[in-house]
Amino acid sequence: MEFSELMKLNASMVKRWLKDKTLDDYYCGNKEALKREFISCIQQEIGSNFIILTREELIEKMEKFHASMEGTDW
């Protein structure tokens, strides 16, 4: 199976997870948490230990780091 086909299968699976009422209730409508769980499941299966951050989380962490290095954090 080609990688692109596998990714299409994953995309359709995520879409089903996002529409699932039970999962939506479990995650209290938090779609980002549900997506993280999906990625976490894949990572566990392939033995990956990458850290997953949203773009907003990464920017916030970078801004805090830069502020701390400049001595402007409170």
C-alpha positions as CSV (number, residue, x, y, z in Angstrom):
1,M,0.0,0.0,0.0
2,E,1.3,3.4,-0.9
3,F,1.8,5.9,1.9
4,S,-0.6,8.4,0.3
5,E,-3.4,5.7,0.4
6,L,-2.6,5.0,4.0
7,M,-2.9,8.7,4.8
8,K,-6.3,8.9,3.1
9,L,-7.5,6.0,5.3
10,N,-6.2,7.8,8.4
11,A,-8.0,11.0,7.3
12,S,-11.3,9.2,6.9
13,M,-10.8,7.5,10.2
14,V,-10.2,10.8,11.9
15,K,-13.3,12.3,10.3
16,R,-15.3,9.3,11.7
17,W,-13.8,9.9,15.1
18,L,-14.7,13.6,15.0
19,K,-18.3,12.8,14.1
20,D,-18.7,10.0,16.7
21,K,-21.2,11.1,19.4
22,T,-19.6,8.9,22.1
23,L,-16.1,10.2,21.5
24,D,-17.4,13.8,21.2
25,D,-19.1,13.3,24.6
26,Y,-16.0,11.8,26.1
27,Y,-13.8,14.6,25.0
28,C,-16.5,17.2,25.8
29,G,-16.4,18.5,22.3
30,N,-12.7,19.2,22.4
31,K,-11.7,18.3,18.8
32,E,-8.0,19.1,19.4
33,A,-7.8,16.6,22.3
34,L,-9.5,14.0,20.1
35,K,-6.9,14.6,17.3
36,R,-4.1,14.4,19.8
37,E,-5.4,11.0,21.0
38,F,-5.5,9.8,17.4
39,I,-1.9,10.8,16.8
40,S,-0.9,9.3,20.2
41,C,-2.4,6.0,19.1
42,I,-0.4,6.0,15.9
43,Q,2.8,7.0,17.7
44,Q,2.4,4.2,20.2
45,E,2.0,1.7,17.4
46,I,5.1,2.9,15.5
47,G,7.2,3.4,18.6
48,S,7.5,7.2,18.2
49,N,8.1,9.7,21.0
50,F,7.6,13.0,19.2
51,I,6.0,15.8,21.1
52,I,2.8,17.1,19.5
53,L,1.9,20.8,19.9
54,T,-0.6,22.9,18.1
55,R,0.8,25.9,16.3
56,E,-0.6,28.2,19.0
57,E,1.0,26.1,21.8
58,L,4.3,26.2,20.1
59,I,4.2,30.0,19.5
60,E,3.2,30.5,23.2
61,K,6.1,28.4,24.4
62,M,8.5,30.2,22.1
63,E,7.3,33.6,23.3
64,K,7.6,32.6,26.9
65,F,11.1,31.2,26.3
66,H,12.2,34.4,24.5
67,A,10.7,36.6,27.2
68,S,12.6,34.6,29.9
69,M,15.9,34.9,27.9
70,E,15.3,38.7,27.6
71,G,14.4,39.0,31.3
72,T,10.9,40.4,30.4
73,D,8.8,37.6,31.8
74,W,6.9,38.2,35.0
